[in-house]
Amino acid sequence: MTTKQNFDGFTEDERAAMKEHAKELKAAARRSPRTAKADAEQDVLAKIADMEPADRALAERLHALVKAAAPSLTPRLWYGMPAYAKDGKVLCFFQSAQKFKSRYATLGFSDVATLDDGPMWPTTYALTTLTPAVESRITALLTRATS
């Protein structure tokens, strides 16, 4: 006997991320313009605090790197992930390994980032450990992405 499977095109994790994004948009709309940036950063820090220890360590260090290398970016949540926006649009984001049960976390850049390099370039990077060399590369990417 075969079992019929329901398939609507999205996994359970993807649907949960979309629901989380809808909540983020509602919360952002309710915020006072005076406190919006501080409140959004507190949301990011709370999300990081809820992560598994390995992901949390990466996300905390990445948050510090972004604040140091690109202080003009605004921390915010994006589909339940820590993200950093330029002029209201997400420029980069951190996706924990636990989010989609992946074997590594990722640092991703959107098309807002000015990382263009010919007809093809990377926009997402796997992260397992933040060594000084990796931190230096991330800092260079952030500087380039925000220029």
N, C-alpha and C positions, 0 to 999 in steps of 0.2 A: 504494500500500500504506500503510495507516495503522498507526501504532505505538501499542501499548497502553501507557498510562502507569499506573504504580502511584501511588495516592493514598491516604494514610492519615489525612489531615486536618491534618498538621503539615508545615511546611517543614523542610528540612535544618537551617537555622539554629535553628528552634524546638526540634527534637529535640536539637541540640547544647546549647542552653541548659538543657533539662530534665536532660540527663546531667550538666551542670556543677552544677546545683542539687543533684542526688543526691550528688555528691562533696562539696559544701559541707556538707550535712547530716551525712554520715559524719565529715568532719573535725571539725565542731563537737561531735559526740558524743564524740569521742576526747580532746578538750582538757580540760586541768585547769581547774577553776573559777577557780583563782588566776591563770592566764595567759590565759584565754579572750579577754578584751577586747583585750589587747595583741596576741595572735596574730591575732585577727580584723582588727584595724587594719592589721597588717603584710600580710595577704592583700589588703586593699583597696588599699594603697599599691603592692603588687606588680602588681595588675591594672591600676592606673592607669599604672604604668611601662611596661607592655606595649602601651599604646594608641598609635595613630598620633599624630604630633606635635600636630595641631590638637585632637583629642579629649583628649589628655593635658593640654594647657594648660588647657582648660576644666575637666576633672575635678580637676586639682590645685588650681585656684583655688576651685572649688566645695567641695572637701574642707575647705579653709581657712575658707571662709565658714560651713560647717555647724559646724565645731569652735568658731568664735568666737560665732556666733549661737545655737547650740543645743548647748552642751557636754554636756548630759545624754544626747544621742543616742549610741548605740553603733554605730560603723562595723562593717559586715559585708558579705560578698558575698551577692548574691541573684540567682539565675539567671545568674551570671557577671558581674553588674554591681555597681559600688560602691553600697552602700545604707546607710541609717542607721535604726536601730531604737529604738523607745521601748518599754520593758517587754517586750523580746523580739520585738516585732512591727515589721515594716518600716513606717516612716513616710514616707520619701522615698528616691528612687533616681536615679542618673544612668545614662542609656543612651547609649553612644557612637554616633556616626553609623555607624561601621564595623560595629557589632554586627549590625545587620540591613540593612546597605548602604543606609542612609537618607541623605538630603541634609543632615540636621541632627541634632545631638545633642538629647536631651531630659532635662528634670528632671521627674520624676513624683512624685506624692503618693498614698499609699494612703488607704483610708477611716479609718485611724487618725488621720490629720491632721485637725485641727478647722478646716477651711477652708470649712465649710458657709456658703452665702450664698443663702438662698431655695431655690427648687425646682431650681436648676441653677447649677453653678459649674465652672470649669476645674480639672482635676487634673493635667494634663500640659502642659509648656511647652517650646516649641522654643528651642534655644540655638544661636546662631552665634558670638556674641562677648559677653564679659562686660565691659560698660562700667560706669562708676560708677553710672549710673542702674539698670542691670539688677542689679548687685550689691545695691543698696539695696532693690530690689523683692524679690529672693530673700531677703535678710535679714528683711524684713517678713513674707514668707510663712512662713519658718521659725519666726519668733517666734510668729506666729498659730497655726501648725500644732502647736506644742508647748505652747500655753497650755491 
